[in-house]
Amino acid sequence: MTDRPEWTELPDLASRRFGGTVMWATDELFAEKENLVNPWVPAHRAETFGPKGQVYDGWETRRHREPGDDQAIVRLGLAGTITGVIVDTAFFKGNYPPFVSVEATSLPGYPSAAEVAEAEWDVLVDRASAAGHTENFYAVNGSRRYTHVRLTQHPDGGVARLRVHGAPIPDPALLDLDALDLAALENGAIVTGCSNRFYSSPNNILSPGLAAHQAEGWETARRRDDGNDWVTLRLAGAGIVRFVELDTSNLKGNAPGWASVSGRETYGEWVPLLPKTRLQPDTRHRFALPDGPEVTEARLDIYPDGGLARLRLFGRLTEAGRANLKARFDKTR
């Protein structure tokens, strides 16, 4: 059980793991702005001093002696709708900002930091109070697709992480709809359920690129019963799955022994895509599938427990899937 808001289970659109980057900041004298989007939990070692003071795993600005606020602009790794924001002030106890604001904007292409700064911004969090050495949660009723966010500290101080949780919304014009990973977060897939996320989030298995280590995949606690662990997801759109990739890279003593994949047809029936199949540790497995039905959801079962680095479901969108993907994009513009 957890008292964290439910929206924190959605992917962090700003994470460096998905390609998020801090484009600009007014000041970073004490600690670098890039730390804001680090995917790992903030760390701290007391009495580790550099030439500018205590070394922090976060973004910290100098003390203001004149009126003004500090700001940082983040380009999201995954553009999408925003459901909640975390401003984590971990280990900033006497030097955190007492108030913060968060804004967002949507821009096409690859604008510079100066061009982003001149954009029109929507307010997501309006000068809200913040506490030190804690995760500050702010729910957002976002219905627009955003590409950039701006964090303001009122007036200055340190923030360890900025987490921007939401649903990825890809631009259909930038996808090959005849050949894509239907399970990729960047293509609009999203986790809808999970049996266990003790060690790490199931969103990781839908992430781009290869996992560098175990923590960049999904790993469950050890089961002590006769059941098995599973993840369900909504695909990028209705489609036909042609290939399944199950990647157990970096998982050597904790890979599942077997796995299976099922798909949910448009009218609601679950059908097998990949039967229960033996897996090897630390291995990228790829399986070709026979022509199958149109499916809108998928379920991965691992037996009995363990971890997976990545799940890929390569295929093509059907006409219904293309229409739905375009409608989601148009609705949030």
C-alpha positions as CSV (number, residue, x, y, z in Angstrom):
1,M,0.0,0.0,0.0
2,T,1.1,3.6,-0.6
3,D,-0.2,7.0,0.1
4,R,1.3,8.5,-3.1
5,P,-1.3,9.9,-5.6
6,E,-2.4,7.4,-8.2
7,W,-1.2,9.6,-11.0
8,T,2.4,9.1,-9.9
9,E,2.1,5.6,-11.6
10,L,2.0,7.3,-15.0
11,P,5.4,7.8,-16.7
12,D,7.5,10.8,-15.9
13,L,7.4,12.7,-19.2
14,A,10.4,14.9,-18.2
15,S,12.7,12.0,-17.3
16,R,16.2,11.8,-18.8
17,R,15.4,8.1,-19.4
18,F,12.9,9.3,-22.1
19,G,15.1,12.0,-23.4
20,G,14.1,14.9,-21.2
21,T,16.6,17.8,-20.9
22,V,16.9,21.0,-19.0
23,M,17.4,23.6,-21.7
24,W,18.1,26.7,-19.7
25,A,18.1,28.1,-16.1
26,T,18.5,31.6,-14.7
27,D,21.3,30.4,-12.4
28,E,22.9,27.1,-11.3
29,L,25.8,28.4,-9.1
30,F,25.6,25.7,-6.4
31,A,24.2,22.7,-8.3
32,E,23.6,21.9,-12.0
33,K,20.2,22.3,-13.6
34,E,20.6,18.9,-15.4
35,N,20.0,17.1,-12.1
36,L,16.3,18.0,-12.2
37,V,15.5,15.3,-14.7
38,N,17.7,12.5,-13.4
39,P,15.6,9.3,-13.3
40,W,17.0,7.9,-10.0
41,V,16.0,8.8,-6.5
42,P,18.0,11.8,-5.2
43,A,21.2,10.9,-3.3
44,H,23.2,12.8,-0.7
45,R,26.5,12.5,1.1
46,A,26.9,14.9,4.0
47,E,30.0,17.1,4.2
48,T,31.0,16.6,0.6
49,F,32.1,20.1,-0.3
50,G,33.3,21.5,-3.6
51,P,34.6,25.0,-4.3
52,K,31.1,26.4,-4.3
53,G,29.7,24.6,-1.2
54,Q,28.0,21.3,-0.4
55,V,27.6,19.0,-3.4
56,Y,23.9,18.4,-4.1
57,D,22.1,15.9,-6.4
58,G,19.7,18.6,-7.6
59,W,19.5,22.2,-9.0
60,E,20.5,25.0,-6.6
61,T,20.8,28.7,-7.2
62,R,22.6,31.4,-5.3
63,R,20.8,33.5,-2.6
64,H,19.0,36.5,-4.0
65,R,19.9,40.0,-2.7
66,E,17.5,41.7,-5.0
67,P,13.9,41.0,-6.0
68,G,13.4,38.3,-8.6
69,D,12.8,34.5,-9.1
70,D,14.8,31.6,-10.5
71,Q,13.5,29.6,-13.4
72,A,14.4,26.5,-15.4
73,I,13.0,25.3,-18.7
74,V,12.6,21.5,-19.4
75,R,12.0,20.0,-22.8
76,L,9.9,16.9,-22.2
77,G,11.3,13.6,-23.3
78,L,7.8,12.5,-24.2
79,A,5.2,15.1,-25.2
80,G,1.8,14.5,-23.7
81,T,-1.0,15.5,-21.4
82,I,0.0,16.2,-17.7
83,T,-1.9,14.8,-14.8
84,G,0.4,15.7,-11.9
85,V,3.8,17.3,-11.0
86,I,6.2,16.5,-8.2
87,V,8.7,19.1,-7.0
88,D,11.1,17.1,-4.9
89,T,13.2,19.0,-2.5
90,A,15.0,16.0,-1.1
91,F,18.0,17.0,1.2
92,F,17.2,20.7,0.7
93,K,16.3,21.6,4.3
94,G,17.3,25.2,4.9
95,N,17.7,26.2,1.2
96,Y,14.5,25.1,-0.5
97,P,12.1,27.6,-2.2
98,P,9.1,28.3,-0.1
99,F,6.9,28.7,-3.2
100,V,7.0,27.2,-6.7
101,S,5.1,27.6,-9.9
102,V,5.0,25.3,-12.9
103,E,3.9,26.3,-16.5
104,A,3.7,24.4,-19.7
105,T,3.7,25.1,-23.4
106,S,3.4,23.2,-26.7
107,L,5.7,24.0,-29.7
108,P,6.4,22.2,-32.9
109,G,9.8,21.2,-34.1
110,Y,13.0,21.8,-32.2
111,P,12.9,25.4,-30.9
112,S,15.8,27.0,-29.1
113,A,15.7,27.9,-25.4
114,A,15.2,31.6,-26.3
115,E,12.3,30.7,-28.6
116,V,10.7,28.6,-25.9
117,A,11.0,31.4,-23.4
118,E,9.0,33.7,-25.7
119,A,6.1,31.2,-26.1
120,E,2.7,31.5,-24.4
121,W,2.6,29.5,-21.2
122,D,-0.3,27.8,-19.5
123,V,-0.2,27.8,-15.6
124,L,-0.3,24.3,-14.2
125,V,0.8,25.1,-10.6
126,D,0.1,28.7,-9.5
127,R,2.6,29.9,-6.9
128,A,2.0,27.0,-4.5
129,S,3.7,26.5,-1.1
130,A,6.5,23.9,-1.0
131,A,8.1,22.1,1.9
132,G,11.8,21.2,2.3
133,H,13.2,17.7,2.1
134,T,10.0,16.2,0.7
135,E,8.1,15.3,-2.4
136,N,5.6,18.1,-3.1
137,F,2.7,16.7,-5.0
138,Y,0.6,19.0,-7.3
139,A,-2.4,17.5,-9.2
140,V,-3.0,18.9,-12.6
141,N,-6.1,18.8,-14.7
142,G,-4.3,18.9,-18.0
143,S,-6.1,18.2,-21.2
144,R,-3.6,19.7,-23.7
145,R,-0.5,18.1,-25.2
146,Y,2.6,19.8,-24.0
147,T,6.2,19.7,-25.1
148,H,8.0,21.9,-22.5
149,V,7.5,22.9,-18.9
150,R,9.0,25.8,-16.9
151,L,9.7,25.6,-13.1
152,T,9.9,28.8,-11.1
153,Q,11.4,29.0,-7.6
154,H,10.0,31.9,-5.6
155,P,12.5,33.4,-5.0
156,D,15.5,31.0,-5.1
157,G,16.9,27.8,-3.5
158,G,17.3,24.1,-4.4
159,V,15.1,21.5,-6.0
160,A,16.3,17.9,-6.4
161,R,13.9,16.7,-9.0
162,L,11.0,17.8,-11.2
163,R,8.7,14.9,-12.1
164,V,6.0,15.5,-14.8
165,H,3.6,12.6,-14.8
166,G,1.1,12.1,-17.6
167,A,0.2,10.2,-20.8
168,P,2.4,10.4,-23.9
169,I,0.7,11.7,-27.0
170,P,2.8,11.2,-30.2
171,D,2.5,13.2,-33.4
172,P,1.1,10.7,-36.0
173,A,2.9,12.6,-38.8
174,L,6.2,11.5,-37.3
175,L,5.4,7.8,-37.1
176,D,5.5,5.0,-39.6
177,L,2.0,3.6,-39.0
178,D,2.8,0.4,-41.0
179,A,5.8,-0.6,-38.9
180,L,6.1,0.5,-35.3
181,D,6.4,-0.7,-31.7
182,L,2.8,-0.8,-30.6
183,A,3.9,-1.1,-27.0
184,A,6.3,1.9,-26.9
185,L,5.5,4.8,-24.5
186,E,6.8,7.2,-27.1
187,N,4.2,5.9,-29.6
188,G,1.3,6.3,-27.1
189,A,1.1,3.0,-25.3
190,I,0.5,3.1,-21.6
191,V,0.5,0.6,-18.7
192,T,-3.0,0.0,-17.3
193,G,-2.3,-2.6,-14.6
194,C,0.4,-4.5,-12.9
195,S,0.6,-7.3,-10.3
196,N,3.7,-6.1,-8.5
197,R,6.1,-3.2,-8.9
198,F,8.2,-3.8,-5.7
199,Y,11.6,-3.0,-7.2
200,S,10.8,-0.8,-10.2
201,S,8.0,0.5,-12.4
202,P,6.5,-1.5,-15.3
203,N,6.7,1.7,-17.4
204,N,10.4,1.0,-17.8
205,I,9.8,-2.0,-20.1
206,L,8.0,0.3,-22.6
207,S,10.9,2.8,-22.5
208,P,13.1,3.7,-25.6
209,G,16.5,2.3,-26.0
210,L,18.2,-0.5,-24.1
211,A,18.3,-0.9,-20.3
212,A,21.7,0.0,-18.9
213,H,21.2,-2.0,-15.7
214,Q,18.5,-3.8,-13.7
215,A,16.9,-0.7,-12.3
216,E,16.0,0.4,-15.8
217,G,13.7,-2.5,-16.3
218,W,10.7,-3.9,-14.3
219,E,11.3,-6.3,-11.4
220,T,8.9,-7.8,-9.0
221,A,9.3,-9.2,-5.4
222,R,9.8,-12.9,-5.0
223,R,6.6,-14.8,-5.0
224,R,5.9,-17.4,-2.3
225,D,2.7,-18.8,-3.8
226,D,1.5,-20.6,-6.9
227,G,0.6,-17.4,-8.9
228,N,2.6,-15.4,-11.4
229,D,3.2,-11.7,-12.2
230,W,1.8,-9.7,-15.1
231,V,1.5,-6.3,-16.7
232,T,-1.4,-5.0,-18.9
233,L,-1.1,-2.2,-21.3
234,R,-3.2,-0.2,-23.8
235,L,-1.4,-0.3,-27.2
236,A,-0.6,2.8,-29.2
237,G,-3.7,2.0,-31.2
238,A,-5.6,-1.0,-32.6
239,G,-3.2,-3.0,-34.6
240,I,-1.8,-6.3,-35.8
241,V,1.3,-7.6,-33.8
242,R,3.9,-9.3,-36.0
243,F,6.8,-9.7,-33.7
244,V,7.3,-10.0,-29.9
245,E,10.5,-9.0,-28.2
246,L,11.2,-10.0,-24.6
247,D,14.4,-8.6,-23.3
248,T,15.9,-10.0,-20.1
249,S,19.2,-8.1,-20.5
250,N,21.0,-7.5,-17.1
251,L,18.7,-9.9,-15.3
252,K,20.9,-12.9,-14.6
253,G,19.6,-14.5,-11.4
254,N,16.2,-12.9,-11.5
255,A,14.9,-13.4,-15.0
256,P,11.5,-15.1,-15.4
257,G,11.6,-18.8,-16.4
258,W,8.8,-18.4,-18.9
259,A,6.6,-15.7,-20.4
260,S,3.4,-15.4,-22.5
261,V,1.7,-12.5,-24.3
262,S,-2.0,-12.1,-24.9
263,G,-3.9,-9.5,-26.9
264,R,-7.4,-8.1,-26.4
265,E,-9.5,-7.9,-29.6
266,T,-11.5,-4.8,-30.4
267,Y,-14.7,-6.5,-29.2
268,G,-13.3,-7.5,-25.9
269,E,-12.0,-11.1,-26.1
270,W,-8.5,-12.0,-25.0
271,V,-6.6,-14.2,-27.4
272,P,-3.1,-15.7,-27.1
273,L,-0.3,-14.1,-29.2
274,L,2.7,-15.8,-27.8
275,P,2.1,-19.1,-25.8
276,K,4.0,-19.8,-22.6
277,T,7.6,-19.8,-23.8
278,R,10.9,-20.5,-22.0
279,L,13.3,-17.6,-21.5
280,Q,17.0,-17.3,-20.9
281,P,18.7,-14.8,-18.6
282,D,20.4,-11.7,-20.0
283,T,19.0,-12.3,-23.5
284,R,17.0,-10.4,-26.1
285,H,14.4,-12.9,-27.4
286,R,12.5,-12.1,-30.6
287,F,9.5,-14.2,-31.8
288,A,7.7,-14.0,-35.1
289,L,3.9,-14.4,-34.9
290,P,1.5,-15.8,-37.4
291,D,-1.1,-13.4,-38.8
292,G,-3.4,-12.6,-35.9
293,P,-6.5,-10.5,-35.1
294,E,-6.7,-6.7,-34.5
295,V,-5.9,-6.1,-30.8
296,T,-6.1,-2.9,-28.7
297,E,-4.6,-4.1,-25.4
298,A,-1.9,-6.6,-24.4
299,R,-1.0,-8.6,-21.3
300,L,2.4,-9.9,-20.5
301,D,2.6,-12.8,-18.0
302,I,5.9,-13.9,-16.5
303,Y,6.3,-17.1,-14.6
304,P,6.5,-17.1,-11.7
305,D,8.2,-13.7,-11.1
306,G,11.3,-11.8,-11.7
307,G,12.2,-9.0,-14.1
308,L,12.2,-7.9,-17.7
309,A,14.2,-5.1,-19.3
310,R,12.0,-4.3,-22.3
311,L,8.8,-5.5,-24.0
312,R,8.4,-4.7,-27.7
313,L,5.3,-5.5,-29.8
314,F,6.2,-4.7,-33.4
315,G,3.4,-4.5,-36.0
316,R,1.1,-2.1,-37.8
317,L,-1.9,0.0,-37.0
318,T,-5.2,-0.8,-38.6
319,E,-7.5,1.8,-40.0
320,A,-9.3,2.1,-36.6
321,G,-5.9,2.4,-34.8
322,R,-4.8,5.2,-37.2
323,A,-8.0,7.1,-36.7
324,N,-7.8,6.8,-32.9
325,L,-4.2,7.9,-32.8
326,K,-4.9,10.9,-34.9
327,A,-8.0,11.8,-32.8
328,R,-6.1,11.7,-29.6
329,F,-3.5,14.0,-31.1
330,D,-6.0,16.4,-32.5
331,K,-8.1,16.5,-29.3
332,T,-5.1,17.6,-27.2
333,R,-3.6,20.3,-29.5
